[in-house]
Amino acid sequence: MSENKYSTIIVGGGIAGLTSAAYLSRAGQKVLLIEKNMECGGLVNSFTRDGFQFDAGVRALEDAGIIFPMLKDLGIQLDVVKSPVSLGIENEIIHIEGQESLLRYSELLLKMFPECKEEIDELIKVIRKIMKHMDVLYGIENPVFKDLKHDRTFIFKKLLPWLPKFIFTVGKINRLNMPVENYLEKFVKNSSLRDIISQHFFRNTPTFFAMSYFSLYLDYFYPRGGVGKLPEALKNKITEWGGEILTNTKITEVIAEKRFLKDHNNITYRYDNLIWAADLKTLYRITETEGLSQNIKALSAETKNKFFKNRGGDSVFSLFVEVDEPPESFRKIAHGHFFYTPSKLGLGEVHRAELDNLILNFDKLRKDQILTWLDKFTRLNTYEISIPGLKDPELVPPGKTGLIISFLAEYDLFNKIREAGWLDEFTSEVENRVLSVISDSVYPMLKDKTIAHFSFTPLSIENRVGSSEGAITGWSFQESMPVINKIQNSGRSVMTPIPSIYQAGQWAYSPAGVPMSILTGKLAADRVLKQMRS
Ligand SMILES: Cc1cc2nc3c(=O)[nH]c(=O)nc-3n(C[C@H](O)[C@H](O)[C@H](O)COP(=O)(O)OP(=O)(O)OC[C@H]3O[C@@H](n4cnc5c(N)ncnc54)[C@H](O)[C@@H]3O)c2cc1C
């Protein structure tokens, strides 16, 4: 058994862990980042197949006042382009160019639902209000990434004038915390319209988060070379600053009292501080608290209990398609980041009560009944379609285009089907239906020009990044969230009850996508540095 001692060990080489490791190695700490996969990045990752480059996780990035300040602070220059968004329903498509596109969105909805003018007007009013809140929220570079000891211009010209507006806005945001479905029900009586507005959000998404998407559409950018360029840049910085990165290494035990970890080969690593930037159920499953005080053991058991009562949020099914058709043909239809709903009927109960029944009564159902449900689900769903070649032409072979077509998918259904032994068959049924829905509607060229296709299910996500229930943004939205979910308390989100162990990433704060994972990665690094100084 060999031994290695580090001032901080970070487990999980996703975007959160990479951020922590970059900041701590820059501060001169002896840092080790441990990642179970061959490469870092987690859900921020690009890969190549048959000469087509695809993004395995997030399709484009939102700055949210976090990513660019972090890059600047770390001295990283990332070559990026805007990733403009189109929205489409049936055969109507609009392109989001700026705040004024809200008017076009309203016209699009009116065309689809002419009888719902008042409801649509009210909706647009709400979105406009939330966009204003977003302007405040992301109005300055996030102070966490600024040097508040020395950057007096930032403090006096930006931070201090912004703070009262921020405090006022946070109050408003916190009042918009109810599930978006319930909020919309209050003034949108047409259930199809409600679905079209909200069915591509996770179940029970807080209203503010869902309704802020119009602002986020304007914020998306794409690194030339794929989103994987972001983790690659962080990785380079870590090694440049002397941090060590160990890949292909899975941590299987945490011995909290003695402050050491064990990996799958029984190799031990000693730490002064540990940042856990991976699935939190896993942390509590593999942590031995024997030897710690009774009080800490009780707090840790309570947290573990809380985590195990909750589950990961919705997952995603992604279909990757290689097409023998140039990107220009696709550009004529929509931008390279496209939210498309082929039917204005909306999913209704198909992804709620019907799906719940399917899972509950799975053992009593025949395959054909599940496939009949799948027919409806794929026909009525909303798809996020990403075309990397429209953002960076270098990412596809000449004259060809790669598409990533994805939609929210329920982990439990895929799991039941795996247990029943027909996962491969079901996956290919999903792939064929999605291809047929999309080629019958917005991209007819997929019918004859598709060269190859393959997919990742929620189970692939669970398997790849070890994320409970294949979740991509941490915990499901339930009444009692097991972690901090208020922005003003985000500083505490990285604390655990176990001494010298901090948490970061999608499970540390809710909801957390890429920007919040980066923020918690930085906050955890700050806590470690503060603790070392004290
Ligand atoms: C299809 C898709 C679309 C998305 N769209 C958006 C979007 O539009 N906007 C947005 O903000 N976010 C989006 N996200 C979510 C975002 O990508 C994630 O929330 C974020 O990347 C999570 O980063 P993380 O570092 O917390 O976790 P992860 O990326 O899950 O990283 C955790 C890392 O820990 C490693 N690990 C796990 N267990 C161990 C262990 N025992 N030992 C060693 N290593 C371990 C894993 O392999 C992984 O690399 C999307 C994700 C997907 C998949």
The ligand as a Gaussian input file, in Angstrom:
#p B3LYP/6-31G(d) Opt

LIG

0 1
 C      -27.144000      17.147000     -22.119000
 C      -26.794000      18.130000     -21.066000
 C      -27.186000      19.452000     -21.207000
 C      -26.859000      20.387000     -20.224000
 N      -27.226000      21.682000     -20.418000
 C      -26.840000      22.618000     -19.527000
 C      -27.101000      23.994000     -19.769000
 O      -27.688000      24.380000     -20.789000
 N      -26.682000      24.898000     -18.849000
 C      -26.000000      24.517000     -17.729000
 O      -25.582000      25.370000     -16.948000
 N      -25.757000      23.216000     -17.468000
 C      -26.151000      22.258000     -18.333000
 N      -25.878000      20.940000     -18.097000
 C      -25.401000      20.546000     -16.758000
 C      -23.910000      20.755000     -16.516000
 O      -23.175000      20.180000     -17.560000
 C      -23.542000      20.098000     -15.176000
 O      -24.420000      20.541000     -14.167000
 C      -22.121000      20.440000     -14.730000
 O      -21.214000      20.219000     -15.781000
 C      -21.772000      19.600000     -13.499000
 O      -20.419000      19.742000     -13.203000
 P      -19.798000      19.042000     -11.916000
 O      -18.334000      19.259000     -11.944000
 O      -20.532000      19.446000     -10.703000
 O      -20.156000      17.490000     -12.045000
 P      -19.774000      16.371000     -13.143000
 O      -19.621000      16.948000     -14.482000
 O      -20.775000      15.289000     -12.912000
 O      -18.352000      15.902000     -12.658000
 C      -18.136000      14.983000     -11.617000
 C      -16.846000      14.236000     -11.940000
 O      -16.529000      13.390000     -10.860000
 C      -16.074000      12.136000     -11.362000
 N      -16.305000      11.147000     -10.310000
 C      -17.497000      10.705000      -9.848000
 N      -17.321000       9.811000      -8.846000
 C      -15.965000       9.695000      -8.678000
 C      -15.154000       8.915000      -7.797000
 N      -15.696000       8.073000      -6.877000
 N      -13.809000       9.012000      -7.898000
 C      -13.233000       9.862000      -8.826000
 N      -13.970000      10.623000      -9.677000
 C      -15.322000      10.532000      -9.597000
 C      -16.921000      11.934000     -12.600000
 O      -16.368000      11.007000     -13.493000
 C      -16.989000      13.352000     -13.167000
 O      -15.938000      13.614000     -14.072000
 C      -26.161000      19.977000     -19.064000
 C      -25.755000      18.657000     -18.932000
 C      -26.060000      17.729000     -19.917000
 C      -25.597000      16.304000     -19.758000

